Structures are given as C-alpha cells and as structure tokens.
C-alpha cells in the first residue's frame, strides 16, 4: 500500500514540513489536529 504522505501534493507537503518544523510538531500530530478540527465543524 502506498503511504498516505506520498498522495499529498508536493507543494502542500513542503508547507506541512515547514509548519511542523517551525512549531516543533510531527506531521502526524498536525494532520490529527487538522482532521479533528474539520470533523468538529460538521
């Protein structure tokens, strides 16, 4: 199975990498937080 991260477009992946490095969080934690926030909106 192809990793989820390889399905994210390159530009977005670069932004995710920069954001996670800037704030000292893992991409997994960042995606977890974003998904939870999106689900709360519905």
mmCIF entry with sequence, helices, sheets and N, C-alpha, C, O atoms, coordinates in Angstrom:
data_MODEL
# 
_entry.id   MODEL 
# 
_entity.id                         1 
_entity.type                       polymer 
_entity.pdbx_number_of_molecules   1 
# 
_entity_poly.entity_id                      1 
_entity_poly.type                           'polypeptide(L)' 
_entity_poly.nstd_linkage                   no 
_entity_poly.nstd_monomer                   no 
_entity_poly.pdbx_seq_one_letter_code       
;(UNK)(UNK)(UNK)(UNK)(UNK)(UNK)(UNK)(UNK)(UNK)(UNK)(UNK)(UNK)(UNK)(UNK)(UNK)(UNK)
(UNK)(UNK)(UNK)(UNK)(UNK)(UNK)(UNK)(UNK)(UNK)(UNK)(UNK)(UNK)(UNK)(UNK)(UNK)(UNK)
(UNK)(UNK)(UNK)(UNK)(UNK)(UNK)(UNK)(UNK)(UNK)(UNK)
;
_entity_poly.pdbx_seq_one_letter_code_can   XXXXXXXXXXXXXXXXXXXXXXXXXXXXXXXXXXXXXXXXXX 
_entity_poly.pdbx_strand_id                 A 
# 
loop_
_entity_poly_seq.entity_id 
_entity_poly_seq.num 
_entity_poly_seq.mon_id 
_entity_poly_seq.hetero 
1 1  UNK n 
1 2  UNK n 
1 3  UNK n 
1 4  UNK n 
1 5  UNK n 
1 6  UNK n 
1 7  UNK n 
1 8  UNK n 
1 9  UNK n 
1 10 UNK n 
1 11 UNK n 
1 12 UNK n 
1 13 UNK n 
1 14 UNK n 
1 15 UNK n 
1 16 UNK n 
1 17 UNK n 
1 18 UNK n 
1 19 UNK n 
1 20 UNK n 
1 21 UNK n 
1 22 UNK n 
1 23 UNK n 
1 24 UNK n 
1 25 UNK n 
1 26 UNK n 
1 27 UNK n 
1 28 UNK n 
1 29 UNK n 
1 30 UNK n 
1 31 UNK n 
1 32 UNK n 
1 33 UNK n 
1 34 UNK n 
1 35 UNK n 
1 36 UNK n 
1 37 UNK n 
1 38 UNK n 
1 39 UNK n 
1 40 UNK n 
1 41 UNK n 
1 42 UNK n 
# 
_struct_asym.id          A 
_struct_asym.entity_id   1 
# 
loop_
_struct_conf.conf_type_id 
_struct_conf.id 
_struct_conf.pdbx_PDB_helix_id 
_struct_conf.beg_label_comp_id 
_struct_conf.beg_label_asym_id 
_struct_conf.beg_label_seq_id 
_struct_conf.pdbx_beg_PDB_ins_code 
_struct_conf.end_label_comp_id 
_struct_conf.end_label_asym_id 
_struct_conf.end_label_seq_id 
_struct_conf.pdbx_end_PDB_ins_code 
_struct_conf.beg_auth_comp_id 
_struct_conf.beg_auth_asym_id 
_struct_conf.beg_auth_seq_id 
_struct_conf.end_auth_comp_id 
_struct_conf.end_auth_asym_id 
_struct_conf.end_auth_seq_id 
_struct_conf.pdbx_PDB_helix_class 
_struct_conf.details 
_struct_conf.pdbx_PDB_helix_length 
HELX_P HELX_P1 AA1 UNK A 4  ? UNK A 7  ? UNK A 4  UNK A 7  5 ? 4  
HELX_P HELX_P2 AA2 UNK A 10 ? UNK A 23 ? UNK A 10 UNK A 23 1 ? 14 
HELX_P HELX_P3 AA3 UNK A 27 ? UNK A 41 ? UNK A 27 UNK A 41 1 ? 15 
# 
_struct_conf_type.id          HELX_P 
_struct_conf_type.criteria    ? 
_struct_conf_type.reference   ? 
# 
loop_
_atom_site.group_PDB 
_atom_site.id 
_atom_site.type_symbol 
_atom_site.label_atom_id 
_atom_site.label_alt_id 
_atom_site.label_comp_id 
_atom_site.label_asym_id 
_atom_site.label_entity_id 
_atom_site.label_seq_id 
_atom_site.pdbx_PDB_ins_code 
_atom_site.Cartn_x 
_atom_site.Cartn_y 
_atom_site.Cartn_z 
_atom_site.occupancy 
_atom_site.B_iso_or_equiv 
_atom_site.pdbx_formal_charge 
_atom_site.auth_seq_id 
_atom_site.auth_comp_id 
_atom_site.auth_asym_id 
_atom_site.auth_atom_id 
_atom_site.pdbx_PDB_model_num 
ATOM 1   N N  . UNK A 1 1  ? 0.840   -1.180 0.000  1.00 0.00 ? 1  UNK A N  1 
ATOM 2   C CA . UNK A 1 1  ? 0.000   0.000  0.000  1.00 0.00 ? 1  UNK A CA 1 
ATOM 3   C C  . UNK A 1 1  ? 0.894   1.255  0.000  1.00 0.00 ? 1  UNK A C  1 
ATOM 4   O O  . UNK A 1 1  ? 1.889   1.321  0.721  1.00 0.00 ? 1  UNK A O  1 
ATOM 5   N N  . UNK A 1 2  ? 0.528   2.213  -0.796 1.00 0.00 ? 2  UNK A N  1 
ATOM 6   C CA . UNK A 1 2  ? 1.292   3.462  -0.894 1.00 0.00 ? 2  UNK A CA 1 
ATOM 7   C C  . UNK A 1 2  ? 1.068   4.310  0.362  1.00 0.00 ? 2  UNK A C  1 
ATOM 8   O O  . UNK A 1 2  ? -0.070  4.441  0.812  1.00 0.00 ? 2  UNK A O  1 
ATOM 9   N N  . UNK A 1 3  ? 2.131   4.889  0.935  1.00 0.00 ? 3  UNK A N  1 
ATOM 10  C CA . UNK A 1 3  ? 1.970   5.728  2.124  1.00 0.00 ? 3  UNK A CA 1 
ATOM 11  C C  . UNK A 1 3  ? 1.080   6.939  1.840  1.00 0.00 ? 3  UNK A C  1 
ATOM 12  O O  . UNK A 1 3  ? 1.124   7.515  0.753  1.00 0.00 ? 3  UNK A O  1 
ATOM 13  N N  . UNK A 1 4  ? 0.283   7.311  2.824  1.00 0.00 ? 4  UNK A N  1 
ATOM 14  C CA . UNK A 1 4  ? -0.610  8.463  2.702  1.00 0.00 ? 4  UNK A CA 1 
ATOM 15  C C  . UNK A 1 4  ? 0.159   9.723  2.317  1.00 0.00 ? 4  UNK A C  1 
ATOM 16  O O  . UNK A 1 4  ? -0.304  10.511 1.492  1.00 0.00 ? 4  UNK A O  1 
ATOM 17  N N  . UNK A 1 5  ? 1.341   9.912  2.922  1.00 0.00 ? 5  UNK A N  1 
ATOM 18  C CA . UNK A 1 5  ? 2.118   11.131 2.678  1.00 0.00 ? 5  UNK A CA 1 
ATOM 19  C C  . UNK A 1 5  ? 2.532   11.284 1.217  1.00 0.00 ? 5  UNK A C  1 
ATOM 20  O O  . UNK A 1 5  ? 2.741   12.406 0.755  1.00 0.00 ? 5  UNK A O  1 
ATOM 21  N N  . UNK A 1 6  ? 2.654   10.189 0.488  1.00 0.00 ? 6  UNK A N  1 
ATOM 22  C CA . UNK A 1 6  ? 3.051   10.300 -0.916 1.00 0.00 ? 6  UNK A CA 1 
ATOM 23  C C  . UNK A 1 6  ? 1.887   10.742 -1.799 1.00 0.00 ? 6  UNK A C  1 
ATOM 24  O O  . UNK A 1 6  ? 2.094   11.081 -2.964 1.00 0.00 ? 6  UNK A O  1 
ATOM 25  N N  . UNK A 1 7  ? 0.665   10.741 -1.260 1.00 0.00 ? 7  UNK A N  1 
ATOM 26  C CA . UNK A 1 7  ? -0.502  11.166 -2.015 1.00 0.00 ? 7  UNK A CA 1 
ATOM 27  C C  . UNK A 1 7  ? -0.791  12.662 -1.842 1.00 0.00 ? 7  UNK A C  1 
ATOM 28  O O  . UNK A 1 7  ? -1.637  13.213 -2.546 1.00 0.00 ? 7  UNK A O  1 
ATOM 29  N N  . UNK A 1 8  ? -0.100  13.312 -0.920 1.00 0.00 ? 8  UNK A N  1 
ATOM 30  C CA . UNK A 1 8  ? -0.275  14.749 -0.713 1.00 0.00 ? 8  UNK A CA 1 
ATOM 31  C C  . UNK A 1 8  ? 0.539   15.468 -1.774 1.00 0.00 ? 8  UNK A C  1 
ATOM 32  O O  . UNK A 1 8  ? 1.692   15.111 -2.015 1.00 0.00 ? 8  UNK A O  1 
ATOM 33  N N  . UNK A 1 9  ? -0.048  16.481 -2.416 1.00 0.00 ? 9  UNK A N  1 
ATOM 34  C CA . UNK A 1 9  ? 0.687   17.174 -3.465 1.00 0.00 ? 9  UNK A CA 1 
ATOM 35  C C  . UNK A 1 9  ? 1.962   17.808 -2.907 1.00 0.00 ? 9  UNK A C  1 
ATOM 36  O O  . UNK A 1 9  ? 2.017   18.183 -1.735 1.00 0.00 ? 9  UNK A O  1 
ATOM 37  N N  . UNK A 1 10 ? 2.967   17.922 -3.741 1.00 0.00 ? 10 UNK A N  1 
ATOM 38  C CA . UNK A 1 10 ? 4.309   18.317 -3.321 1.00 0.00 ? 10 UNK A CA 1 
ATOM 39  C C  . UNK A 1 10 ? 4.321   19.680 -2.629 1.00 0.00 ? 10 UNK A C  1 
ATOM 40  O O  . UNK A 1 10 ? 4.952   19.834 -1.583 1.00 0.00 ? 10 UNK A O  1 
ATOM 41  N N  . UNK A 1 11 ? 3.639   20.659 -3.194 1.00 0.00 ? 11 UNK A N  1 
ATOM 42  C CA . UNK A 1 11 ? 3.622   21.998 -2.587 1.00 0.00 ? 11 UNK A CA 1 
ATOM 43  C C  . UNK A 1 11 ? 3.036   21.985 -1.188 1.00 0.00 ? 11 UNK A C  1 
ATOM 44  O O  . UNK A 1 11 ? 3.553   22.626 -0.274 1.00 0.00 ? 11 UNK A O  1 
ATOM 45  N N  . UNK A 1 12 ? 1.943   21.241 -1.036 1.00 0.00 ? 12 UNK A N  1 
ATOM 46  C CA . UNK A 1 12 ? 1.314   21.146 0.275  1.00 0.00 ? 12 UNK A CA 1 
ATOM 47  C C  . UNK A 1 12 ? 2.216   20.409 1.250  1.00 0.00 ? 12 UNK A C  1 
ATOM 48  O O  . UNK A 1 12 ? 2.308   20.777 2.421  1.00 0.00 ? 12 UNK A O  1 
ATOM 49  N N  . UNK A 1 13 ? 2.874   19.379 0.772  1.00 0.00 ? 13 UNK A N  1 
ATOM 50  C CA . UNK A 1 13 ? 3.794   18.622 1.635  1.00 0.00 ? 13 UNK A CA 1 
ATOM 51  C C  . UNK A 1 13 ? 4.939   19.519 2.112  1.00 0.00 ? 13 UNK A C  1 
ATOM 52  O O  . UNK A 1 13 ? 5.346   19.436 3.271  1.00 0.00 ? 13 UNK A O  1 
ATOM 53  N N  . UNK A 1 14 ? 5.460   20.369 1.233  1.00 0.00 ? 14 UNK A N  1 
ATOM 54  C CA . UNK A 1 14 ? 6.518   21.308 1.620  1.00 0.00 ? 14 UNK A CA 1 
ATOM 55  C C  . UNK A 1 14 ? 6.031   22.261 2.702  1.00 0.00 ? 14 UNK A C  1 
ATOM 56  O O  . UNK A 1 14 ? 6.759   22.550 3.652  1.00 0.00 ? 14 UNK A O  1 
ATOM 57  N N  . UNK A 1 15 ? 4.791   22.752 2.560  1.00 0.00 ? 15 UNK A N  1 
ATOM 58  C CA . UNK A 1 15 ? 4.222   23.646 3.574  1.00 0.00 ? 15 UNK A CA 1 
ATOM 59  C C  . UNK A 1 15 ? 4.038   22.917 4.902  1.00 0.00 ? 15 UNK A C  1 
ATOM 60  O O  . UNK A 1 15 ? 4.304   23.476 5.966  1.00 0.00 ? 15 UNK A O  1 
ATOM 61  N N  . UNK A 1 16 ? 3.579   21.664 4.834  1.00 0.00 ? 16 UNK A N  1 
ATOM 62  C CA . UNK A 1 16 ? 3.426   20.863 6.053  1.00 0.00 ? 16 UNK A CA 1 
ATOM 63  C C  . UNK A 1 16 ? 4.764   20.666 6.757  1.00 0.00 ? 16 UNK A C  1 
ATOM 64  O O  . UNK A 1 16 ? 4.859   20.800 7.977  1.00 0.00 ? 16 UNK A O  1 
ATOM 65  N N  . UNK A 1 17 ? 5.794   20.346 5.979  1.00 0.00 ? 17 UNK A N  1 
ATOM 66  C CA . UNK A 1 17 ? 7.130   20.156 6.550  1.00 0.00 ? 17 UNK A CA 1 
ATOM 67  C C  . UNK A 1 17 ? 7.622   21.424 7.232  1.00 0.00 ? 17 UNK A C  1 
ATOM 68  O O  . UNK A 1 17 ? 8.139   21.371 8.348  1.00 0.00 ? 17 UNK A O  1 
ATOM 69  N N  . UNK A 1 18 ? 7.464   22.566 6.564  1.00 0.00 ? 18 UNK A N  1 
ATOM 70  C CA . UNK A 1 18 ? 7.918   23.842 7.132  1.00 0.00 ? 18 UNK A CA 1 
ATOM 71  C C  . UNK A 1 18 ? 7.143   24.174 8.400  1.00 0.00 ? 18 UNK A C  1 
ATOM 72  O O  . UNK A 1 18 ? 7.730   24.601 9.393  1.00 0.00 ? 18 UNK A O  1 
ATOM 73  N N  . UNK A 1 19 ? 5.837   23.983 8.371  1.00 0.00 ? 19 UNK A N  1 
ATOM 74  C CA . UNK A 1 19 ? 4.993   24.279 9.532  1.00 0.00 ? 19 UNK A CA 1 
ATOM 75  C C  . UNK A 1 19 ? 5.366   23.389 10.717 1.00 0.00 ? 19 UNK A C  1 
ATOM 76  O O  . UNK A 1 19 ? 5.499   23.862 11.846 1.00 0.00 ? 19 UNK A O  1 
ATOM 77  N N  . UNK A 1 20 ? 5.532   22.098 10.444 1.00 0.00 ? 20 UNK A N  1 
ATOM 78  C CA . UNK A 1 20 ? 5.856   21.181 11.542 1.00 0.00 ? 20 UNK A CA 1 
ATOM 79  C C  . UNK A 1 20 ? 7.221   21.491 12.149 1.00 0.00 ? 20 UNK A C  1 
ATOM 80  O O  . UNK A 1 20 ? 7.404   21.362 13.359 1.00 0.00 ? 20 UNK A O  1 
ATOM 81  N N  . UNK A 1 21 ? 8.173   21.897 11.323 1.00 0.00 ? 21 UNK A N  1 
ATOM 82  C CA . UNK A 1 21 ? 9.491   22.258 11.843 1.00 0.00 ? 21 UNK A CA 1 
ATOM 83  C C  . UNK A 1 21 ? 9.417   23.561 12.641 1.00 0.00 ? 21 UNK A C  1 
ATOM 84  O O  . UNK A 1 21 ? 10.048  23.684 13.691 1.00 0.00 ? 21 UNK A O  1 
ATOM 85  N N  . UNK A 1 22 ? 8.655   24.522 12.149 1.00 0.00 ? 22 UNK A N  1 
ATOM 86  C CA . UNK A 1 22 ? 8.530   25.825 12.811 1.00 0.00 ? 22 UNK A CA 1 
ATOM 87  C C  . UNK A 1 22 ? 7.928   25.679 14.204 1.00 0.00 ? 22 UNK A C  1 
ATOM 88  O O  . UNK A 1 22 ? 8.373   26.337 15.144 1.00 0.00 ? 22 UNK A O  1 
ATOM 89  N N  . UNK A 1 23 ? 6.916   24.817 14.341 1.00 0.00 ? 23 UNK A N  1 
ATOM 90  C CA . UNK A 1 23 ? 6.218   24.685 15.611 1.00 0.00 ? 23 UNK A CA 1 
ATOM 91  C C  . UNK A 1 23 ? 6.615   23.446 16.413 1.00 0.00 ? 23 UNK A C  1 
ATOM 92  O O  . UNK A 1 23 ? 6.075   23.202 17.492 1.00 0.00 ? 23 UNK A O  1 
ATOM 93  N N  . UNK A 1 24 ? 7.551   22.672 15.889 1.00 0.00 ? 24 UNK A N  1 
ATOM 94  C CA . UNK A 1 24 ? 8.078   21.528 16.638 1.00 0.00 ? 24 UNK A CA 1 
ATOM 95  C C  . UNK A 1 24 ? 7.079   20.408 16.855 1.00 0.00 ? 24 UNK A C  1 
ATOM 96  O O  . UNK A 1 24 ? 7.079   19.777 17.912 1.00 0.00 ? 24 UNK A O  1 
ATOM 97  N N  . UNK A 1 25 ? 6.230   20.153 15.872 1.00 0.00 ? 25 UNK A N  1 
ATOM 98  C CA . UNK A 1 25 ? 5.284   19.057 15.981 1.00 0.00 ? 25 UNK A CA 1 
ATOM 99  C C  . UNK A 1 25 ? 5.490   18.107 14.795 1.00 0.00 ? 25 UNK A C  1 
ATOM 100 O O  . UNK A 1 25 ? 6.034   18.494 13.761 1.00 0.00 ? 25 UNK A O  1 
ATOM 101 N N  . UNK A 1 26 ? 5.055   16.890 14.962 1.00 0.00 ? 26 UNK A N  1 
ATOM 102 C CA . UNK A 1 26 ? 5.192   15.932 13.862 1.00 0.00 ? 26 UNK A CA 1 
ATOM 103 C C  . UNK A 1 26 ? 4.071   16.160 12.847 1.00 0.00 ? 26 UNK A C  1 
ATOM 104 O O  . UNK A 1 26 ? 3.035   16.743 13.166 1.00 0.00 ? 26 UNK A O  1 
ATOM 105 N N  . UNK A 1 27 ? 4.297   15.697 11.642 1.00 0.00 ? 27 UNK A N  1 
ATOM 106 C CA . UNK A 1 27 ? 3.262   15.809 10.615 1.00 0.00 ? 27 UNK A CA 1 
ATOM 107 C C  . UNK A 1 27 ? 2.043   14.981 11.014 1.00 0.00 ? 27 UNK A C  1 
ATOM 108 O O  . UNK A 1 27 ? 0.909   15.367 10.729 1.00 0.00 ? 27 UNK A O  1 
ATOM 109 N N  . UNK A 1 28 ? 2.269   13.859 11.663 1.00 0.00 ? 28 UNK A N  1 
ATOM 110 C CA . UNK A 1 28 ? 1.153   13.036 12.133 1.00 0.00 ? 28 UNK A CA 1 
ATOM 111 C C  . UNK A 1 28 ? 0.300   13.809 13.128 1.00 0.00 ? 28 UNK A C  1 
ATOM 112 O O  . UNK A 1 28 ? -0.928  13.779 13.047 1.00 0.00 ? 28 UNK A O  1 
ATOM 113 N N  . UNK A 1 29 ? 0.944   14.505 14.072 1.00 0.00 ? 29 UNK A N  1 
ATOM 114 C CA . UNK A 1 29 ? 0.199   15.317 15.041 1.00 0.00 ? 29 UNK A CA 1 
ATOM 115 C C  . UNK A 1 29 ? -0.539  16.452 14.345 1.00 0.00 ? 29 UNK A C  1 
ATOM 116 O O  . UNK A 1 29 ? -1.683  16.750 14.688 1.00 0.00 ? 29 UNK A O  1 
ATOM 117 N N  . UNK A 1 30 ? 0.103   17.084 13.374 1.00 0.00 ? 30 UNK A N  1 
ATOM 118 C CA . UNK A 1 30 ? -0.520  18.177 12.635 1.00 0.00 ? 30 UNK A CA 1 
ATOM 119 C C  . UNK A 1 30 ? -1.754  17.688 11.874 1.00 0.00 ? 30 UNK A C  1 
ATOM 120 O O  . UNK A 1 30 ? -2.803  18.332 11.915 1.00 0.00 ? 30 UNK A O  1 
ATOM 121 N N  . UNK A 1 31 ? -1.633  16.559 11.184 1.00 0.00 ? 31 UNK A N  1 
ATOM 122 C CA . UNK A 1 31 ? -2.767  16.006 10.447 1.00 0.00 ? 31 UNK A CA 1 
ATOM 123 C C  . UNK A 1 31 ? -3.879  15.573 11.397 1.00 0.00 ? 31 UNK A C  1 
ATOM 124 O O  . UNK A 1 31 ? -5.057  15.771 11.099 1.00 0.00 ? 31 UNK A O  1 
ATOM 125 N N  . UNK A 1 32 ? -3.521  14.989 12.530 1.00 0.00 ? 32 UNK A N  1 
ATOM 126 C CA . UNK A 1 32 ? -4.501  14.586 13.534 1.00 0.00 ? 32 UNK A CA 1 
ATOM 127 C C  . UNK A 1 32 ? -5.292  15.798 14.010 1.00 0.00 ? 32 UNK A C  1 
ATOM 128 O O  . UNK A 1 32 ? -6.520  15.756 14.083 1.00 0.00 ? 32 UNK A O  1 
ATOM 129 N N  . UNK A 1 33 ? -4.586  16.875 14.331 1.00 0.00 ? 33 UNK A N  1 
ATOM 130 C CA . UNK A 1 33 ? -5.237  18.096 14.804 1.00 0.00 ? 33 UNK A CA 1 
ATOM 131 C C  . UNK A 1 33 ? -6.147  18.685 13.722 1.00 0.00 ? 33 UNK A C  1 
ATOM 132 O O  . UNK A 1 33 ? -7.269  19.098 14.016 1.00 0.00 ? 33 UNK A O  1 
ATOM 133 N N  . UNK A 1 34 ? -5.674  18.727 12.484 1.00 0.00 ? 34 UNK A N  1 
ATOM 134 C CA . UNK A 1 34 ? -6.460  19.284 11.380 1.00 0.00 ? 34 UNK A CA 1 
ATOM 135 C C  . UNK A 1 34 ? -7.717  18.457 11.116 1.00 0.00 ? 34 UNK A C  1 
ATOM 136 O O  . UNK A 1 34 ? -8.792  19.012 10.889 1.00 0.00 ? 34 UNK A O  1 
ATOM 137 N N  . UNK A 1 35 ? -7.582  17.143 11.146 1.00 0.00 ? 35 UNK A N  1 
ATOM 138 C CA . UNK A 1 35 ? -8.746  16.283 10.925 1.00 0.00 ? 35 UNK A CA 1 
ATOM 139 C C  . UNK A 1 35 ? -9.774  16.431 12.036 1.00 0.00 ? 35 UNK A C  1 
ATOM 140 O O  . UNK A 1 35 ? -10.975 16.493 11.775 1.00 0.00 ? 35 UNK A O  1 
ATOM 141 N N  . UNK A 1 36 ? -9.303  16.489 13.266 1.00 0.00 ? 36 UNK A N  1 
ATOM 142 C CA . UNK A 1 36 ? -10.232 16.666 14.394 1.00 0.00 ? 36 UNK A CA 1 
ATOM 143 C C  . UNK A 1 36 ? -10.969 17.998 14.286 1.00 0.00 ? 36 UNK A C  1 
ATOM 144 O O  . UNK A 1 36 ? -12.175 18.060 14.525 1.00 0.00 ? 36 UNK A O  1 
ATOM 145 N N  . UNK A 1 37 ? -10.254 19.058 13.930 1.00 0.00 ? 37 UNK A N  1 
ATOM 146 C CA . UNK A 1 37 ? -10.882 20.375 13.779 1.00 0.00 ? 37 UNK A CA 1 
ATOM 147 C C  . UNK A 1 37 ? -11.926 20.348 12.665 1.00 0.00 ? 37 UNK A C  1 
ATOM 148 O O  . UNK A 1 37 ? -13.016 20.897 12.820 1.00 0.00 ? 37 UNK A O  1 
ATOM 149 N N  . UNK A 1 38 ? -11.601 19.724 11.568 1.00 0.00 ? 38 UNK A N  1 
ATOM 150 C CA . UNK A 1 38 ? -12.558 19.634 10.448 1.00 0.00 ? 38 UNK A CA 1 
ATOM 151 C C  . UNK A 1 38 ? -13.792 18.852 10.840 1.00 0.00 ? 38 UNK A C  1 
ATOM 152 O O  . UNK A 1 38 ? -14.903 19.240 10.480 1.00 0.00 ? 38 UNK A O  1 
ATOM 153 N N  . UNK A 1 39 ? -13.626 17.759 11.568 1.00 0.00 ? 39 UNK A N  1 
ATOM 154 C CA . UNK A 1 39 ? -14.767 16.953 11.989 1.00 0.00 ? 39 UNK A CA 1 
ATOM 155 C C  . UNK A 1 39 ? -15.638 17.691 13.007 1.00 0.00 ? 39 UNK A C  1 
ATOM 156 O O  . UNK A 1 39 ? -16.852 17.490 13.031 1.00 0.00 ? 39 UNK A O  1 
ATOM 157 N N  . UNK A 1 40 ? -15.045 18.538 13.841 1.00 0.00 ? 40 UNK A N  1 
ATOM 158 C CA . UNK A 1 40 ? -15.802 19.326 14.811 1.00 0.00 ? 40 UNK A CA 1 
ATOM 159 C C  . UNK A 1 40 ? -16.723 20.328 14.119 1.00 0.00 ? 40 UNK A C  1 
ATOM 160 O O  . UNK A 1 40 ? -17.776 20.669 14.658 1.00 0.00 ? 40 UNK A O  1 
ATOM 161 N N  . UNK A 1 41 ? -16.348 20.795 12.953 1.00 0.00 ? 41 UNK A N  1 
ATOM 162 C CA . UNK A 1 41 ? -17.133 21.803 12.236 1.00 0.00 ? 41 UNK A CA 1 
ATOM 163 C C  . UNK A 1 41 ? -18.461 21.251 11.714 1.00 0.00 ? 41 UNK A C  1 
ATOM 164 O O  . UNK A 1 41 ? -19.399 22.013 11.478 1.00 0.00 ? 41 UNK A O  1 
ATOM 165 N N  . UNK A 1 42 ? -18.540 19.962 11.537 1.00 0.00 ? 42 UNK A N  1 
ATOM 166 C CA . UNK A 1 42 ? -19.765 19.368 10.966 1.00 0.00 ? 42 UNK A CA 1 
ATOM 167 C C  . UNK A 1 42 ? -20.742 18.950 12.027 1.00 0.00 ? 42 UNK A C  1 
ATOM 168 O O  . UNK A 1 42 ? -21.815 18.437 11.710 1.00 0.00 ? 42 UNK A O  1 
# 
